[in-house]
Amino acid sequence: MTEEVRFKSVVGPELAGAIDLPDGEVRGWGVFVHGFTLGKDSPAASRVSKQLAREGIGMLRYDNLGIGDSDGDWGDGSFTIKVQDTVRAAALMAERGTPVDLLVGHSWGGAAAIAAASEATGVRAVATIGAPADPSHVERQYDAVMERVLSEGSHEWFVGGRTLVLKRAFVDDVHQARLRDRIRELRLPLLVMHSPTDNTVDIANAGEIFREARHPRSFVSLEGADHLLTARGQAQRAAHIISAWADQYIHRSRPGGKDSR
């Protein structure tokens, strides 16, 4: 079952979310952070979250500003805002009595999940899938319009079958992101997952994240997977791995019992 929710972005407009409710015994709760211009219904976000819910981990996935069912203008967002809205998503879960144990991020969302982890109350573990070691990796996608954006302040950018407006503030924010510092400062278990055949974000990024991270840290190679996890069964496979890895970190007794930590 899926429950629809809405909450306010740090910049004001409402964001649309979907909570995939756990089947059977509740093992924990999490937030899934989608990729750069993707959304909560993209294959990675939807399939991984639903599989985790089938395995007892309820997941909130939400559309970023101006994406999917969310209000606002995508161009008014940034990496910093994506991080802050992830913290807000975790706050929403806490308010409804289902505090977040786990952050899962795909692609650019993986970088945002790492950056948000220390600010999101109650998070116990972080898992990334195909994440870049530096948020500025996305500049490769809009390199053709970069000069116009910097000179004019904004410019239309056609991506994924739709037109978005890329703004200079967005570009500047990406340049100022210091993800490596966040990785080094992360004092939570981290699972880094990446495909060696990822043609969008090279697997070398996984190596950089892993080297910067403290223990406990884990790496799993997703052989045969594409970046978007569209190949049959790959998203579910990633979810199985996350579920098994996270169990020792997120397991807690239900209300009325003691926290297992």
N, C-alpha and C positions, 0 to 999 in steps of 0.2 A: 504494500500500500504506500501511496505517496501523499504527503500533506503539503499543500501550497502555502507559502508564507511571503510576506513582504516586510522589508525594513529599510530605513533611510541610510543612504550613502553619507559619508562624512561631508560631502559637498551639497547635500540636500535632497536630490531626487530619490524616489523609491526604487529599490532593487527587488527583483522577483527571485524567489527561491523555491526549491522543492526539497522536502525532507523524505528520503526513502526510509520508511520505518522498518525496524528490525523484525525478522521472522523468529518466532520462538523466544528462547532465553536472550535477554539483552546483555551483550558483552561490553558494550561501550557506545560512544557517539563520536562523530567526526564531522569535519568540514572538508569538502573537495573544492579546490581552487583551479578553475579552468585556464586554458592557454590564452595566448595573446588576444586574438580576435575571435575566439571560439565561443563557447557558451555552456550553460548547464545541461543542454541536451545534446552536446557533441558526444561522439561515441565513447571517448575516454571518460568524460565526466559521468555520463549516464550509466554506462555499462559497469564501470568499476564501482560506482556508488551502489547500484542495485545489487551487485554480487556481494558487496560487503554487508549490505542489509540482510541478504539471504543468510549470511553467516553470523548474524547477530550484532552487527555494528551499524547503527543508524547513521545516515549521512545527509547533511545539508549541502546541496550544490546550488549555486546562485549565479545569475547573469550579472556581469559587471556593467557599469554605467553605459547606457546607450546600446547594450547588446541584448538580443532576444526580447524577453518580456519586460526588461527593466526600463525605467524612465531615464531621461537625461540625454546628454550628448557625449558620445564616446570620446570625442576630442577634449573634453573637459576633465578626463581622467588622466592618470599617470601611474607609474609604478608605485609611487608613494601612496596614492589614493587606493590602489588595488590592495596594498598591504593593510592600510587602515580599515578598508571595508571588510577585509578578512577578519580583522580583530572585532569589528562590529557583528559579523556573522556569528562568531564564537560567543559574543555577549548575548545575542538573541537566543542561542541554544541554552545558555545558562539561565536566562530569564524564564524559559519554558520548563525548567527543571531537568534538562538533559545536557549538563555541562560537557564540553568537548574534551575528549581524551586525545584525539588523533587529528592531525592536519595532513591531508594528501594533496599534492599539487602536481599538475601535469604541465610540462613545457615551461613557459614563462610563469605559469601559476606555481610551479615547483619552487622557483626563485622567491616568489611572493610568500609562499608557505613558510620557507625558512626565515624570511625577514619578519614575518608576523608572529612566529612561534613564541618569542620571548615576551611579547606584549599581550598575547591571548591567554587570559586566565585559565588555568587548569590543564593546559595542553601537556601531555605526557610523552608524545612521540610524534615524529615527522617522517613522512615518506614522500619521495619525489620520483617522478617518471619523466625521463627525457628532458631534464631541466638544464638550462644554460648556467655556467658558472658566473656569468656576468650578464645582468639585464640588458646591457647595450647590444647584446647579440641580435636583438630584434631589428636593429638598424639595417641589417641586410635586407629586410623585407621592404623597407620604405626608402632605401638609398636613392632611388630614382627621383624622388620628390624632395629630398632633404634640402637641397640648395634653395628651392622655392620656399620651403617652410621657413628656413632661417632668414631669408631676405624679406618675405612678405608677412611673416607672422603665422600663416596657416596655408594649407593647400589641400585640395581634395585628393584622396588616395583610394584607388579601386583595388579591393582585396576580397577574396572569397565570394565573388559574385555580388558585392555591394560597394557602395561608395561611402567612405568615412572621411572625416576632416581631421587631418593631422595638424597639431598646433605646436608652436615653438616651445611653449611651457612644458609640453609632454616630452619633447626631445631633450630639453635642458634637464628635466628631472631624471631621465634615463642616464644621462651623463654623470649625474651626481650620486647615483646609487652606489653603495659600497657593500655589495653582497658578501664579499670575502670576509669583511670584518664581522658581519652577522653570522657567517658560518663558523668562524673561529670562536665567537662568543656563545654559540648555541650549546647549552648544557642539557640537551635532551637526546635520547636515542634517535639516530638518523638512519633511514634506509634509502639508499641511492639505487634507483633502477634505470637501466638504459639499454637500448638495443644497439648492438654493434653495426647494424645496417641502417641506423637512423640517418637519413639524408638531409634532415632539416637542422638538427642540433647534433653535432658530432659527438661520439662517445667519449672523446677526450675531455669534454666538459664534466662528465661523471668522475673521471679520474681527478680533476682539479678540485671538485667539491669534496670528494672522499679524502684527499690529502689534507685539505684545510680543516676538516671536521675533527672533533674530539671523539674519543671512544665514550660510549658504545656506538659504533658505526658499522654499517653493513652495506655490501654491494651485491646486486644480483643482475646478471646479464640477461636481457630479454631477447634471446636469439629468435630470429624470424619475425620479430615485430616491426611494424613501420612506426613512424613518429606519432601518428594520430591514433594508433591502436585500432585500426579499422579491420585488420585481418581477422578472420574467424577465430573466436575463442581467446584472442590475445588480451583483451581487456579483462576478461574473466580470470585468465591465468594470473595477470598482475594482481588482481584483487585477492586471489587465493594466497599468493605469496605475502601480501601486506597483512592479511588476516592472521596468518600463522606467525609471522614475525612480531606483530604488535601484541599478541596475546599476553605475553609476560609483562608488558608495560601498561596495558589498558585495563586488564581484568580487575574488577572490583566487585564487592558484594553489592547486592541491590539495596534500596532504601531500608534502613533499620539495621543494617549490618555494618561492620567496620570496613574502612578502606583497607585494601590489601597491601598498600605500600608499606 
